Amino acid sequence: MNAADSPLGRLPVARKAACTFPARYAGRTVLAIGAHPDDIELGIGATVALLASSGARVVMAVCSVPNNYDKRREEALEAAAILGCELRILMEGGSRRIEDVKAYQLVGMIDDTVRDLRPAAVLTHGCSDFHGDHVLVHHASVPSQRLHSFDFYSYLPTMVRPVPVPFQPRAYIDVSTTIEKKVAAIAAHKSQFASRGISFDYYREIAHLNGVMCGAEYAEGLDIGRIVFA
C-alpha cells in the first residue's frame, strides 16, 4: 500500500505558515529600553526598524542623557525617525546619569513606562556588559515582568569602541532589509561618532557575523528571558 492508498494519504494536509518575528508583533507595541541615546541603535537598531516597518508600534525609551542634553536629544529624535520609532526620555529636562537616581526610582520609571504602554515585548540591555549603567538598566527592567505577560529579550553589549564582552545569542533576527537604517541611525549621533573620529562600520560587520551564524546576510542576536505563547 502506497501513501496515496492509505487513509492518511488521502487526507488533506494542513500546513500553518510559521509566524515570523516581526509578524508576531505586528499591530502591537514593542518597548526597547536603552541606558543612553544611541544604545538601542547600536544593539538592535535594525531589529526595531524591522518591527516598525512590519506594523508594530516601537517605543524607544532612553533612561538618561548624561551630557550635552539638547544636542543628544536632537540626535536621538533624528535616529528614532530614521528607524520609524517613537522616542521617550525617562529622565527628561536635562543631563542626568543613571547613578543620579536610586535603584528603586529607576525601577519605578521603567515600571511606569510598561504600565502605560502594556507592550507585547520588551528589549533591553543584557546582564553582562562592560558598562555599569547598562547592567543597572537590565536589572531595573527585569522586575517589570511582574506587571503583565510580555516577551522579554536582552540585546548584545553596546559600546562606541570594540570591547570583548561575553554574549551568547539564543535568537537571531534576519535584518538584511534594515541594516542600512541601523547604520544611518547610528550616524545620526554625530556627537558620539563623527566629532570623535570613531568608526561605526564594525556594527555592520557584527551583524554580518551574526548572519553567518544563522544563514542570513545580516542578523542581530538576542538573548531570551521569557516568551509567552498563547
C-alpha positions, 0 to 999 in steps of 0.5 A: 500500500502506497501513501496515496492508498492509505487513509492518511494519504488521502487526507488533506494536509494542513500546513500553518505558515510559521509566524515570523518575528516581526509578524508576531508583533505586528499591530502591537507595541514593542518597548526597547529600553536603552541606558543612553541615546544611541544604545538601542541603535547600536544593539538592535537598531535594525531589529526595531526598524524591522518591527516598525516597518512590519506594523508594530508600534516601537517605543524607544525609551532612553533612561538618561542623557548624561551630557550635552542634553539638547544636542543628544536629544536632537540626535536621538529624535533624528535616529528614532525617525530614521528607524520609524520609532517613537522616542521617550526620555525617562529622565527628561529636562536635562543631563542626568546619569543613571547613578543620579537616581536610586535603584528603586526610582529607576525601577519605578520609571521603567515600571511606569513606562510598561504600565502605560504602554502594556507592550507585547515585548520588551528589549533591553540591555543584557546582564553582562556588559562592560558598562555599569549603567547598562547592567543597572538598566537590565536589572531595573527592567527585569522586575517589570515582568511582574506587571503583565505577560510580555516577551522579554529579550536582552540585546548584545553589549553596546559600546562606541569602541570594540570591547570583548564582552561575553554574549551568547545569542539564543535568537537571531533576527534576519535584518538584511532589509534594515541594516542600512537604517541601523547604520544611518541611525547610528550616524545620526549621533554625530556627537558620539561618532563623527566629532570623535573620529570613531568608526561605526562600520564594525556594527555592520560587520557584527551583524554580518557575523551574526548572519553567518551564524544563522544563514542570513546576510545580516542578523542581530542576536538576542538573548531570551528571558521569557516568551509567552505563547498563547 
